Amino acid sequence: MSNTPASLTTQLEGYSEWLADLKGRINNIQATAPSWRKNHSD
């Protein structure tokens, strides 16, 4: 038996790029949220 864990799923082509793009979008939204809240508070 090997000490290396088996992969449960295979990574889809383009997944890394898609994930990096998604993380970038989330970071941009989080960065702009405080200013949006400041301008749109009740």
C-alpha positions as CSV (number, residue, x, y, z in Angstrom):
1,M,0.0,0.0,0.0
2,S,1.1,3.5,-0.8
3,N,1.2,6.4,1.7
4,T,0.1,8.8,-1.0
5,P,-3.7,9.5,-0.8
6,A,-5.8,8.6,-3.8
7,S,-7.5,11.4,-5.6
8,L,-11.3,11.1,-5.2
9,T,-12.1,13.1,-8.4
10,T,-10.2,14.2,-11.4
11,Q,-9.8,17.9,-12.0
12,L,-11.7,19.2,-15.0
13,E,-9.9,21.1,-17.7
14,G,-9.9,24.8,-17.0
15,Y,-10.9,24.3,-13.4
16,S,-7.8,26.1,-12.0
17,E,-8.4,29.2,-14.2
18,W,-12.1,29.2,-13.3
19,L,-11.4,29.0,-9.6
20,A,-8.7,31.8,-9.8
21,D,-11.2,34.0,-11.7
22,L,-14.0,33.3,-9.1
23,K,-11.7,34.1,-6.2
24,G,-10.6,37.3,-7.9
25,R,-14.3,38.3,-8.4
26,I,-15.0,37.6,-4.7
27,N,-12.0,39.6,-3.5
28,N,-13.1,42.6,-5.7
29,I,-16.6,42.4,-4.3
30,Q,-15.3,42.2,-0.7
31,A,-13.0,45.1,-1.3
32,T,-15.8,47.4,-2.6
33,A,-18.4,46.3,-0.1
34,P,-17.3,48.7,2.8
35,S,-17.6,51.8,0.5
36,W,-21.0,50.6,-0.9
37,R,-22.3,50.1,2.7
38,K,-21.1,53.6,3.6
39,N,-22.9,55.2,0.7
40,H,-26.1,53.1,1.1
41,S,-26.7,53.0,4.8
42,D,-30.1,53.9,6.2
